[in-house]
Amino acid sequence: MKQTPFYQTHVDTGAKMGAFAGFDMPLFYPLGVMKEHEHTRHSAGLFDISHMVHVSVSGKDAAALVAALCPYHADQQAEGQARYTFMLTENAGIIDDLIVTRLADQRYLIVANAGCAEKDVAHIQDVASKFDVVVEIIPRAFVALQGPAAEAVLASHFDVGDMDFMTATEPADGWFISRTGYTGEDGFEIAMPEGDGVAFADKLTSDQRVEWIGLGARDSLRLEAGLPLYGQDLSEEITPHEAGLLWAIPKDLREGGPYNGADALAAKIAAGRSRMRVGLLPQGRPVRGEAVLVDEAGSEIGMVTSGGFGPSLKAPMAMGLVSLAAADAPIFADMRGKKIPMLRVKPPFVPHNYKR
């Protein structure tokens, strides 16, 4: 398995390690998943996200390439602005969801999920062959500092007080900071040369407000925030319309555009979706992903895509894909023949605390 620049730090800190997207990653630390989750909600958690891939796109056709890859007007994106978006298959399924930041007039940074790195890079390079651009993979140490104390902690090292949610800056050569994250809390994602990672993380964790946080708490935090996870809530078999992500596509581009999958997406939107992503509150024990969802008669109407216990919510929570025809009727999870009532709600389960 691959290791991030922080591998030995995790081991020395007492982390329980496990496989994730081909990397040996920290699942949790001695603090434990529950307390790590609560610490992030109340102070500042530090996450190793170095397994994610950074793709630099530069050159005179950089904006045109991004517009061909993703359904938004890349040429209208302001410098220093980050954008949540995705790449689509020819059939309008989601190849991966991304954060794309415009760093300069002819330079963009695409940050993609680790589990999709190989296919993402291949797709980007394939489309890029038609444009006058340079595509470069940037190896970096990458951490997320998340929680209400994140700004105060990071302000001791960089001037970040004036940054708003979904903005970014390059404070030094090889460094990148965005006010983004996947916990629902205010926070930052900080990339740096690999050799600088451990020393910088040590500076952050020397602050008593900061604790290392593993993948277990990362998942419960993002699920409470109602944020979809690729490979569970999103896939090449799920369209942005079904996933509830049309808000990320400008209205004029929903009817067609220069991006891959545009015609298929427009046709699917016109035809109407047959299923949709919903939030669910299990009335009882937690229900995990891949559990079958049924109606009162026991007929299958969908499936749970993500599920678990919400420490801040103090209750089980889940997201699922449900047949549109049955979405307003009573929903149950079939747990080995026992029907668990599932109350449909609109995510997030816990309010977001982004700095706007």
Sequence and secondary structure as in RCSB ss.txt:
>XXXX:A:sequence
MKQTPFYQTHVDTGAKMGAFAGFDMPLFYPLGVMKEHEHTRHSAGLFDISHMVHVSVSGKDAAALVAALCPYHAD
QQAEGQARYTFMLTENAGIIDDLIVTRLADQRYLIVANAGCAEKDVAHIQDVASKFDVVVEIIPRAFVALQGPAA
EAVLASHFDVGDMDFMTATEPADGWFISRTGYTGEDGFEIAMPEGDGVAFADKLTSDQRVEWIGLGARDSLRLEA
GLPLYGQDLSEEITPHEAGLLWAIPKDLREGGPYNGADALAAKIAAGRSRMRVGLLPQGRPVRGEAVLVDEAGSE
IGMVTSGGFGPSLKAPMAMGLVSLAAADAPIFADMRGKKIPMLRVKPPFVPHNYKR
>XXXX:A:secstr
 B  TTHHHHHHHT EEEEETTEEEEEE TT HHHHHHHHHHSEEEEE TTSEEEEEESTTHHHHHHHHSSS GG
G  TTBEEEEEEE TTS EEEEEEEEEEETTEEEEEE GGGHHHHHHHHHHHHTTSS EEEE   EEEEEESTTH
HHHHTTTS  TT  TTBEE  STT EEES  SSSSSEEEEEE GGGHHHHHHHHHTSTTEEE  HHHHHHHHHHT
T   BTTTB TTS TTTTT GGGS GGGGG  SSTTHHHHHHHHHH  SEEEEEEEESSS   TT EEE TT  E
EEEEEEEEEETTTTEEEEEEEEEGGGTTS EEEEETTEEEEEEEE S SS      
